C-alpha cells in the first residue's frame, strides 16, 4: 500500500495519502500543486512535485464532450500534450526541486474550464511515482486521490411551472389550502433550501391569500366574494439561503367560482294600483322585477296569496314577472285585492305586496221597481199633496224621486 504525506503548496495543511481523500473548494482553483514525501525502496525518502489539473480536452462542435462520450460509448486514453519530454537537472539540486510539470488531457473527463458539482461531484485520480534505481531495477508506487467538489450557490431555484392556474368556490373557508407551488435548487445544503413569499398582487393591502414560506402551500387569508372580485393574480418568489442569495418568480391566477349565496331581491316591495272592472281578460296589470347577484341565476315568480277566485295570473319573462288579468272582475263581488308575489331562485326567495283597487264601471241601465202604479184621487178636494210617489231604481245605485201632484176642480 502506498504511504506518504503531501502538502498543498498554497496551503499549510498536511494531507496524508493513506487511501484517504483530497477535498478541494469548488471553483476556487483549477489545479492543485502538491509537494509529496514518499518512502522509496532504499529506506529513504523521495520528494515528488505533483501538479493536478482538472481539465477536459476541448473538441469543437455544438455537442459537448459528454455527448461525444455517450455517442462513442468507449473509454478513451488520456493524452499528454507532447509524446516525448526531455529535461536537464544539475546533479546537486536539493530534494524537492521541481523538475517538470506534465499536463495530460482526457476526453472522458468533462468540461475543461471549471469543475461543476451539479455535473460531477467528485473525481478519482491515480498518481504514480517512479524511481530510476538500478538494483534490482526501477521501482514505482501509485496512490489514489479522491477530489470532492464543494458546492457554491450558483443555481437559481426553479419553479415547476411559470404560471399556476387555480379555481376555488367563493364560499371556501378561510385558511383552506388551494394550491401548492414548488421550486427546486440543484445546489446542496443551505444553498438548496428554498424560502417562498408573495411579492405582489394583494388588492388594497388585503391579504386574500397567504403562502407557507417553507412548503409553498397557498391558503385563503380572507373571505372571498365573487360578486365583489372574481379574479386574483399575484406573484410568488422562491429564494434560496445561499450567499449570495438567488431567487426566481412565478405567477398565480385564481378564479373565484360562483355559489348560490345571494337572495333575489325585489326592486320595489310595495305596489298600489287601480284596475277597472271591465278590463279585458289578458290585460297586463303590473310588471315586477327581482335582482339576483349570483351568476347564471334563474328567478321565477308566483302569486303566493291573495288571489281570490284566481282573477290574476303571473308569468316569468325577461328576468321579471308580468301580472295579467286571468278572469273578468266583478265590482259587486270584490272591490280590492292584496296579492303576495314571491321571487325564487330555487333555494332563496323574496316577497312583494301588490294592492289592487277595482273601480266601478257604468255597466247597468236604470230599472223601475214596478211596471204599473195606481193612484186614488179624492173628489171635492182642491189640493192634492203627496198623492203619488214614483220610485226609480238603478241596479248600481238606489235613487228615490218624490213628486207632488196638485190640481183644481
C-alpha positions as CSV (number, residue, x, y, z in Angstrom):
1,X,0.0,0.0,0.0
2,X,1.3,3.4,-0.8
3,X,2.1,5.6,2.1
4,X,3.2,9.2,2.2
5,X,2.3,12.7,3.0
6,X,1.6,15.7,0.8
7,X,1.4,19.4,1.3
8,X,-0.6,21.7,-0.9
9,X,1.8,24.4,-1.7
10,X,-0.7,27.2,-1.4
11,X,-2.0,25.9,2.0
12,X,-0.5,24.8,5.3
13,X,-2.5,21.7,5.8
14,X,-0.7,18.4,5.6
15,X,-2.6,15.6,3.7
16,X,-1.8,12.0,4.4
17,X,-2.2,9.8,1.4
18,X,-3.1,6.5,3.1
19,X,-6.1,5.7,0.9
20,X,-7.6,8.9,2.0
21,X,-9.2,11.7,0.1
22,X,-8.3,15.2,-1.0
23,X,-11.1,17.8,-0.9
24,X,-10.8,21.0,-3.0
25,X,-13.0,24.1,-2.7
26,X,-15.5,24.2,-5.5
27,X,-14.4,26.6,-8.3
28,X,-11.8,28.4,-6.2
29,X,-8.9,26.8,-8.1
30,X,-8.5,24.9,-11.4
31,X,-5.4,22.9,-10.3
32,X,-3.6,21.7,-7.2
33,X,0.1,21.8,-6.6
34,X,1.2,19.1,-4.2
35,X,4.6,18.5,-2.7
36,X,4.7,14.9,-1.6
37,X,7.2,13.0,0.6
38,X,7.1,9.2,-0.2
39,X,9.4,6.4,1.1
40,X,11.4,4.6,-1.6
41,X,12.8,1.1,-1.7
42,X,16.2,2.1,-0.4
43,X,14.8,3.1,3.1
44,X,15.0,6.7,2.0
45,X,12.5,9.3,1.1
46,X,11.7,10.7,-2.3
47,X,10.2,14.2,-2.7
48,X,7.8,14.4,-5.6
49,X,6.2,17.6,-7.0
50,X,2.7,16.8,-8.2
51,X,0.5,19.2,-10.1
52,X,-3.1,18.2,-10.6
53,X,-5.2,19.7,-13.4
54,X,-9.0,19.4,-13.6
55,X,-9.4,19.7,-17.4
56,X,-11.0,18.3,-20.5
57,X,-9.7,18.1,-23.9
58,X,-11.6,20.7,-25.9
59,X,-13.1,19.3,-29.1
60,X,-15.0,21.5,-31.5
61,X,-18.7,21.1,-32.4
62,X,-22.0,22.0,-31.0
63,X,-22.2,19.0,-28.7
64,X,-20.1,18.8,-25.5
65,X,-17.6,16.1,-24.7
66,X,-20.2,14.3,-22.5
67,X,-22.4,13.9,-25.6
68,X,-19.4,12.7,-27.6
69,X,-18.5,10.1,-24.9
70,X,-22.1,8.8,-24.9
71,X,-22.0,8.6,-28.7
72,X,-18.7,6.6,-28.7
73,X,-19.5,4.6,-25.6
74,X,-15.8,3.8,-25.1
75,X,-13.2,4.9,-22.7
76,X,-10.6,7.0,-24.5
77,X,-7.0,7.1,-23.2
78,X,-5.6,10.3,-21.7
79,X,-3.1,12.1,-23.9
80,X,-0.1,14.2,-23.0
81,X,0.5,17.4,-24.7
82,X,3.7,16.1,-26.2
83,X,4.7,12.5,-26.9
84,X,8.3,13.0,-25.5
85,X,9.8,15.3,-22.9
86,X,13.5,16.0,-22.2
87,X,14.8,17.9,-19.3
88,X,18.2,18.5,-17.7
89,X,18.8,18.8,-14.0
90,X,22.0,19.7,-12.2
91,X,23.3,16.9,-10.2
92,X,23.5,18.8,-6.9
93,X,19.9,20.1,-6.9
94,X,18.2,19.6,-3.5
95,X,15.4,17.2,-3.0
96,X,12.0,18.7,-3.7
97,X,13.2,20.8,-6.7
98,X,10.5,21.0,-9.4
99,X,11.8,19.2,-12.4
100,X,9.0,19.4,-14.9
101,X,5.2,19.8,-15.0
102,X,3.4,17.4,-17.3
103,X,-0.1,18.0,-18.5
104,X,-2.4,15.5,-20.0
105,X,-6.0,15.7,-21.4
106,X,-8.7,13.1,-21.2
107,X,-11.8,13.5,-23.5
108,X,-13.8,11.5,-21.0
109,X,-13.3,13.9,-18.1
110,X,-15.9,16.6,-19.0
111,X,-15.6,20.3,-19.1
112,X,-12.0,21.6,-19.2
113,X,-12.8,25.0,-17.8
114,X,-14.1,24.6,-14.3
115,X,-15.5,21.8,-12.2
116,X,-19.2,21.8,-11.6
117,X,-20.5,19.9,-8.6
118,X,-24.0,19.6,-10.2
119,X,-22.5,17.8,-13.2
120,X,-19.8,15.8,-11.3
121,X,-19.3,16.0,-7.6
122,X,-16.1,14.0,-7.2
123,X,-13.0,12.9,-9.2
124,X,-10.7,10.0,-8.7
125,X,-7.1,10.4,-9.8
126,X,-4.3,7.8,-9.7
127,X,-0.8,9.3,-9.1
128,X,2.3,7.1,-10.0
129,X,5.8,7.7,-8.7
130,X,8.8,6.0,-10.5
131,X,12.4,5.9,-9.4
132,X,15.4,5.3,-11.6
133,X,17.1,2.7,-9.4
134,X,19.4,0.0,-10.9
135,X,19.4,-2.7,-8.3
136,X,17.2,-4.6,-8.6
137,X,15.7,-2.1,-11.1
138,X,13.4,0.8,-11.3
139,X,10.6,0.8,-8.8
140,X,7.2,2.5,-8.8
141,X,4.3,3.2,-6.5
142,X,0.8,4.5,-7.1
143,X,-1.7,6.5,-4.9
144,X,-5.3,7.2,-5.5
145,X,-6.5,10.8,-4.9
146,X,-10.2,11.4,-4.4
147,X,-11.2,15.0,-5.1
148,X,-14.6,16.2,-3.8
149,X,-16.1,19.3,-5.3
150,X,-17.6,21.6,-2.7
151,X,-20.8,23.3,-3.5
152,X,-21.2,27.0,-4.3
153,X,-24.5,28.9,-4.6
154,X,-24.5,29.1,-8.4
155,X,-28.0,27.8,-9.3
156,X,-31.3,29.6,-9.1
157,X,-34.4,27.9,-7.6
158,X,-36.6,26.8,-10.5
159,X,-40.4,26.6,-10.2
160,X,-42.1,23.6,-11.6
161,X,-44.4,25.9,-13.6
162,X,-44.1,29.5,-14.6
163,X,-47.8,30.1,-14.1
164,X,-50.2,28.3,-11.7
165,X,-53.9,28.4,-12.5
166,X,-56.4,27.7,-9.7
167,X,-60.2,27.7,-9.4
168,X,-61.9,27.9,-6.0
169,X,-65.6,28.4,-4.9
170,X,-66.4,31.7,-3.3
171,X,-67.6,30.1,-0.1
172,X,-64.3,28.3,0.6
173,X,-63.4,28.6,4.3
174,X,-60.6,30.9,5.5
175,X,-57.2,29.0,6.0
176,X,-58.2,26.4,3.4
177,X,-55.4,25.2,1.1
178,X,-56.0,26.0,-2.6
179,X,-52.7,25.3,-4.3
180,X,-49.0,24.5,-3.8
181,X,-46.1,25.9,-5.7
182,X,-42.8,24.0,-5.8
183,X,-39.3,25.2,-6.7
184,X,-36.1,23.1,-6.7
185,X,-32.5,24.2,-6.4
186,X,-29.7,22.0,-7.8
187,X,-27.3,23.2,-5.2
188,X,-26.7,21.4,-1.9
189,X,-27.2,22.2,1.8
190,X,-28.3,25.7,2.7
191,X,-27.7,26.7,-0.9
192,X,-30.7,24.4,-1.9
193,X,-33.1,25.4,0.9
194,X,-35.9,27.5,-0.6
195,X,-38.0,30.2,1.1
196,X,-41.3,31.2,-0.5
197,X,-43.2,34.5,-0.4
198,X,-45.9,36.5,-2.2
199,X,-44.2,39.5,-3.7
200,X,-47.1,41.4,-5.4
201,X,-50.8,41.3,-6.3
202,X,-52.5,41.9,-2.9
203,X,-55.5,44.2,-3.5
204,X,-55.6,47.4,-1.4
205,X,-53.4,45.8,1.2
206,X,-55.8,42.9,1.8
207,X,-54.1,39.6,2.1
208,X,-56.7,37.4,0.5
209,X,-54.1,34.7,0.0
210,X,-51.1,33.7,2.1
211,X,-48.2,31.2,1.5
212,X,-46.3,28.9,3.8
213,X,-42.7,30.1,3.3
214,X,-41.3,26.5,3.8
215,X,-43.8,24.3,2.0
216,X,-45.2,26.6,-0.7
217,X,-48.8,25.9,0.2
218,X,-51.1,28.8,-0.7
219,X,-54.1,29.3,1.6
220,X,-57.1,31.6,1.8
221,X,-56.4,34.5,4.1
222,X,-59.8,36.3,4.0
223,X,-63.4,35.7,3.0
224,X,-64.0,35.7,-0.8
225,X,-66.9,37.1,-2.6
226,X,-67.3,36.5,-6.4
227,X,-69.8,39.4,-6.7
228,X,-67.1,41.7,-5.5
229,X,-63.9,40.2,-7.1
230,X,-64.0,37.2,-9.3
231,X,-60.3,37.0,-10.3
232,X,-57.0,37.3,-8.5
233,X,-53.5,37.4,-9.9
234,X,-50.3,37.6,-7.8
235,X,-46.6,36.8,-7.9
236,X,-44.7,34.3,-5.8
237,X,-40.9,34.2,-5.2
238,X,-38.6,31.3,-4.3
239,X,-35.3,32.5,-2.7
240,X,-32.5,30.2,-1.6
241,X,-30.5,30.5,1.6
242,X,-27.1,30.7,0.0
243,X,-24.6,33.5,-0.1
244,X,-25.3,35.5,-2.1
245,X,-29.0,34.6,-2.3
246,X,-30.5,33.7,-5.6
247,X,-34.2,33.8,-6.5
248,X,-36.8,33.2,-9.2
249,X,-40.5,34.0,-9.5
250,X,-43.8,32.7,-10.9
251,X,-47.4,33.9,-11.2
252,X,-50.6,32.5,-9.7
253,X,-54.0,33.1,-11.2
254,X,-57.1,32.3,-9.0
255,X,-60.6,32.3,-10.5
256,X,-63.5,32.5,-8.0
257,X,-66.4,30.2,-8.8
258,X,-70.0,31.3,-8.0
259,X,-72.2,29.7,-5.5
260,X,-75.8,30.5,-4.7
261,X,-75.3,32.8,-1.8
262,X,-77.4,35.8,-2.8
263,X,-81.2,36.3,-2.3
264,X,-83.3,37.5,-5.2
265,X,-84.4,41.0,-4.1
266,X,-87.4,42.9,-5.5
267,X,-86.6,46.4,-6.7
268,X,-89.8,47.5,-5.0
269,X,-91.6,45.8,-2.2
270,X,-95.0,47.6,-2.2
271,X,-97.2,48.4,-5.2
272,X,-100.6,50.3,-5.4
273,X,-102.7,50.4,-8.5
274,X,-106.3,50.6,-9.8
275,X,-108.0,48.3,-12.3
276,X,-111.4,48.9,-13.9
277,X,-113.8,46.1,-13.5
278,X,-114.5,46.0,-17.2
279,X,-110.8,45.4,-18.1
280,X,-110.5,42.5,-20.7
281,X,-109.0,39.2,-19.8
282,X,-105.3,39.1,-20.6
283,X,-104.8,42.8,-19.8
284,X,-101.3,43.5,-18.4
285,X,-101.7,44.7,-14.8
286,X,-98.2,45.2,-13.4
287,X,-94.6,44.1,-14.1
288,X,-92.3,43.3,-11.1
289,X,-88.6,42.6,-11.0
290,X,-86.3,40.9,-8.5
291,X,-82.4,41.1,-8.9
292,X,-80.1,38.1,-8.1
293,X,-76.4,39.0,-7.9
294,X,-75.4,35.4,-8.5
295,X,-74.2,34.4,-12.0
296,X,-76.5,32.4,-14.2
297,X,-79.3,32.6,-11.6
298,X,-82.8,31.9,-12.9
299,X,-85.6,33.7,-11.0
300,X,-89.2,32.5,-11.1
301,X,-92.3,34.4,-9.9
302,X,-95.6,33.3,-8.5
303,X,-98.6,34.7,-6.7
304,X,-98.4,33.0,-3.3
305,X,-101.5,34.5,-1.6
306,X,-104.4,37.0,-2.0
307,X,-105.5,35.9,-5.5
308,X,-109.3,35.5,-4.7
309,X,-111.2,33.5,-7.3
310,X,-107.9,33.3,-9.3
311,X,-108.7,36.5,-11.0
312,X,-104.9,37.2,-11.7
313,X,-102.0,35.3,-13.2
314,X,-98.2,35.9,-13.3
315,X,-95.6,34.7,-15.8
316,X,-91.8,34.9,-15.7
317,X,-90.3,36.6,-18.7
318,X,-87.2,38.7,-19.5
319,X,-86.0,38.5,-15.9
320,X,-89.2,39.9,-14.4
321,X,-92.7,38.8,-13.5
322,X,-95.8,40.1,-15.5
323,X,-99.1,40.1,-13.7
324,X,-102.1,39.8,-16.0
325,X,-105.9,39.5,-15.7
326,X,-106.9,35.9,-15.8
327,X,-110.7,36.2,-15.3
328,X,-113.2,39.1,-15.5
329,X,-113.5,41.3,-12.5
330,X,-116.8,42.0,-10.7
331,X,-117.0,45.1,-8.6
332,X,-120.1,43.7,-6.7
333,X,-118.0,40.7,-5.5
334,X,-114.5,42.0,-4.8
335,X,-113.6,45.7,-4.7
336,X,-109.9,45.2,-3.5
337,X,-107.2,42.5,-3.8
338,X,-103.9,42.2,-1.8
339,X,-101.5,39.9,-3.8
340,X,-98.3,38.5,-2.4
341,X,-95.7,37.9,-5.1
342,X,-92.8,35.6,-4.5
343,X,-89.5,35.6,-6.4
344,X,-87.3,32.5,-6.1
345,X,-84.0,31.2,-7.5
346,X,-84.8,27.7,-6.4
347,X,-83.3,28.0,-3.0
348,X,-83.7,31.6,-1.8
349,X,-86.7,33.9,-2.2
350,X,-88.1,37.3,-1.6
351,X,-91.7,38.7,-1.5
352,X,-93.5,41.9,-2.5
353,X,-97.1,43.2,-1.8
354,X,-99.4,44.4,-4.6
355,X,-102.6,46.3,-3.6
356,X,-105.2,46.4,-6.4
357,X,-108.4,48.5,-6.2
358,X,-111.2,47.6,-8.6
359,X,-113.1,50.7,-9.9
360,X,-116.8,50.5,-10.8
361,X,-117.9,50.7,-14.4
362,X,-121.4,52.0,-15.5
363,X,-122.5,48.7,-17.0
364,X,-126.3,48.8,-16.0
365,X,-129.3,51.0,-17.1
366,X,-131.9,52.3,-14.5
367,X,-134.8,50.0,-13.9
368,X,-138.2,50.9,-12.2
369,X,-139.2,48.8,-9.2
370,X,-142.7,48.3,-10.6
371,X,-144.0,48.4,-14.2
372,X,-147.5,49.8,-13.1
373,X,-148.5,52.3,-10.5
374,X,-152.2,53.0,-9.2
375,X,-153.3,56.4,-7.9
376,X,-156.5,57.2,-5.9
377,X,-157.9,60.7,-6.5
378,X,-160.3,62.3,-3.9
379,X,-163.1,64.5,-5.4
380,X,-164.0,67.8,-4.0
381,X,-160.5,68.4,-2.8
382,X,-158.9,71.4,-4.2
383,X,-155.3,70.4,-3.4
384,X,-153.7,67.0,-3.7
385,X,-150.5,66.7,-1.9
386,X,-148.2,63.7,-1.7
387,X,-150.8,61.7,-3.7
388,X,-148.2,60.0,-5.9
389,X,-144.8,58.7,-5.2
390,X,-142.7,57.4,-8.1
391,X,-139.6,55.5,-7.3
392,X,-136.9,54.9,-9.9
393,X,-134.1,52.3,-9.0
394,X,-130.8,51.9,-10.7
395,X,-129.3,48.5,-10.3
396,X,-126.0,50.3,-9.5
397,X,-127.4,52.9,-7.0
398,X,-130.8,53.4,-5.4
399,X,-132.4,56.7,-6.0
400,X,-135.9,57.9,-4.7
401,X,-137.9,60.5,-6.6
402,X,-140.8,62.1,-4.7
403,X,-143.4,64.1,-6.7
404,X,-146.3,66.4,-5.6
405,X,-149.5,66.4,-7.7
406,X,-151.7,69.4,-7.3
407,X,-154.8,70.4,-9.2
408,X,-158.1,72.3,-9.1
409,X,-161.6,71.1,-9.8
